């Protein structure tokens, strides 16, 4: 299995211009856009899907952007915001193959030494009343020891209320794994909504880790019909960092809304007509099947 998993460590070093795909696009009902991918072998198709993980932000546009530090780990990548002492996005693709566990939960929480300004510390969360909430969940990373271990870096954590982290947020994470099994893969981009200046948030610890009021999760997958036509479809969620009830679908929104509130640009490598259609979509029937 491990030979089939793309090595992600040098992912950002490969230019998106190396993708040789042509999408033949035509419109269909139901917020989906079909197209066949041509000129791609299996590795090329995997590579294209991996590129879809990366949102456009100052850190991905400019390697020297202030307060936007992008790093790649085993299993995911993120953009760290020192001013908030946490990542503004974490992204990865979870595949059906990666649902096979080779290790359990490691609980080796620790600072991230890759962050040039220093990440949050364990002491920042101690007695704060907040959980060290995973952005890339450890449950999605148990396909290798290294990815499972990296998921416990504090750069992948954000202060979440216990009721939220262990409640609705956990339910959504569990659904993502079910969708990965059902669809074969799901692209996941997730993080806190950092909509205010740092001073407007409650902060914890000596490093002043901001406590976000909302979290988002943006998802993308690809469906193939009986005739071999494929299409991308997306779903997105924004949830308040509190004890919330009901269904995950009570918090489902369009990708456009997450872009508006986060300032990020998702799936920008797609043809504009495909991107516009899936990002404005509010029809989640495929995801509910």
N, C-alpha and C positions, 0 to 999 in steps of 0.2 A: 504493500500500500504506500509506503513512504516514498518509493521511487516515482509514484504518480503524482505526488504533491509538489507543486512548484516551489522552488527555493525562492523565498521572498526577501532574503537579506539584501540583495542588490537590486531590488525591484525599482527603486527610484532612479537608478543609474541608467535605465533603458528608456530611450525616448519613445514617446507614443507614435512617432512617425514610422516606427518599424512594423506597425500593424498594416498588413496588406489585406484589407477586407473591403468588399463592396456590398452594401446593403441595397437590395431591390425592395423598395418600399411601396406598399399600397395600403389604402385605408380599409378598416373593418370596424364594426360597431363594438361598443363596450370598452372603450378606453384602452385598447391594445393596438399595437402596430406590428404588422408582420414583416418579415424579411428573411431572405436566405443569405447566409454568409458564404462568400466564395473566396477561393485562393488561400484558405487557411487549413493547415493540418490540425490535429488534435491539440498540439502544444500551442499553436497560434490562437486557437479558440480559447484555451485556458488563459493565455496571456491577455487577450482582449477583456475577458471577464475580470481579471485581476486589475487591469487599468481602471475599470469602472468603479473600483473601490475608492479611488483617490478624488476627493472633492477639491475644487479650485478655491484657494484661500491665499492670503499674502505669503504664507510659508511654502506653498507649492508653486507659486509664481516666481518667487525670488528667494534663493537659498539664504540670503542675508537679511531677510525681512525682520524688523524689530519685533520682539515679543511673539514670534511664531517659529518655533523650533521643531522641525519634522524629523522623526526617527523611525527606523524600521526594525522590527523585532521578529522573532520566530512566531509566525502566525498572525501578526497584525502590524499596523503602522499607526502613528498618531502625530498630532500637532500640539505641542506643549505651549501653554500661555503662562509665562512666569508671573505676570501681573495678577493672575487668578490662582496660581500654583496648582494647575491641573490642565489636562488636555481639553481643547475645544472640540476635537473630533478624534475618534478611534475607528479604524476601518479594517475590514477583513472579508474574506469569502469563506463560508463554511460549506463543505461538500458532504454528500452522503458518506463517502469513504472516511471523512474525518470525524464521523460520529462514533467510529470504533475506538473505544478507550484503550489506551496502553498504560495509563496511570490514573490515579485518583486525585482528589483535591489536595494540594500541597501545603497551603496556608503559610508559605514562606514570604509573608509581606516584608518589603524592604524598600529603601530609597533607590531611585534610579540614578546610577552614576553617569549615565550617558547625557543627562540634562546638564548643559554647560553652566547654568545658573544655580543648579541644585534643585532637586525635586522636593516635594513635601517630605516630612519625616514622620516616623511612627508616633513620636511625641505630639505631633499636631493633632492627631485623632484621639489620643488617650484622654479618657474622661470627658470627651466633647459632647457626648450624647448622640453622635452620628456614626453610622457604619462607614467602613472603608468600602464604598460601593464600586464594584467592578464596572468598567465601561465595556471592554471586551470580556465577557463572562468566562470564568475558569471552566465552566461546563462545556464551552465551545472549543476549548484548547487542549483537551485531554488526549488528543491523537498523538502527542509526543511529549516526552518529559520536558524538553526545552520550552515548547510553547506553553505548557501548563505552568512552568516556573515563571516565565516572562509575564504571564497574566497577573502575577502578584506584585509586580513593580508598582510603586506608589504613583508613578506617572499615569498608570491605568486606573487610578482610583479617584473618586469624587465623593464629597460628604453627602450621604443620603440618610434620610430618616430611617430608622429600623423598620417601621411599618411599610414604607415604600419599597425599600431594598428587598425585603423578605416577602412582600406582597405582590402588588400589581406588576412591578418591574420584573420580578422573578417569573411571573406567569408569562409575560411577553417573551422573555429569554427562552423559556421552555417551548413556546410556540414556534420560535425561530428554528429550533432544532427539529421540530416536527416538519416544518416546511422544507428544510434542507433534505430531510429524508424523502419527502413527497415529491419535490421538484428536482432533486439531484444537487442543487446548490442554491445558496442565497447570498447575495452581496449585502453586507451590513455596514452602515455608517451610523455611528451613535455618539452621544456626548451630552454635556450640559448646554443649555441655552444661556450664553453669557451676553445678555442683552443690555446690562447696565455697567456703569463704571465700577471699578473694584470697590471704591469707598461706599457704594450704595448697598453692598451685600453684607450680611452677617459673615464674619470670618472666624476661623478657629485656629488655635495654635500660634506658636511664635512666628511661623512663616506666613501667617494670615491667609490660610486656605479659604477661598470664597465658598459660601454655601449656596449653590444654585437653587432657584425656585422651580425650575422646570428642566426636564430631560427629553431628548428626542431620539428616535430611532427611525432610520430610513432604510428600506429594503428593496431589493431588485432581484428578480429571477427571470428565467426564460422558459417558455412553454412551447412544446412542439405538437402540432396536430397530427391527425392520422395521415395526412397527405405529405408530411415532412416539412410543412411551413412552420417557422419558429417566430415567436414574438416575445418582447420584453414586457413585463408588467411590474408595477411598483406599488408599495404601500408605505405609509408613514404614520408616526405616532408622536404626540407630545403629551407628556404626563407631568402633573405637579408633584413636587418632592414632598409628599405628605401621605397620610393614610387614606387611600382612595378605594372606592367600592365599584361594583358593577362589572362590566365586561371590558376587555382590552379595546373592543370596537367602539366603546364610548369615547375613546381618545384618538381614534383614527382620523387623519387629516390628509390633505394633499402634500406632495413633496414641495410644491410651490410655496406652501405656507411655511414649511420648515426653512426653505431658502430665504424667505422674507425675514423671518425672525432671527436666523443664525448668521446671515450674511455670507453663507457658503453657496457654492455652485456645484450641484451634484450631477453626475453622469454627463458632463460637458463634452466628452469625446464622442457621444452619439450624434447621429444626424439630427439637425435642429428640429425637424418635423416629428421624429420619434421622441426626442427629449421633451418637446412641448406637450405632446399628447399624454405621455405617461406621467409627467410631473403635475399636470392639472387634474388628473383622474381622481374621482372619488368613488369609483365602482370597485369594490373589494371582493366581489363574488368569487373570483378564482381562489383567493386566499382563504375564503370561508368554507370551501368545499371539503 
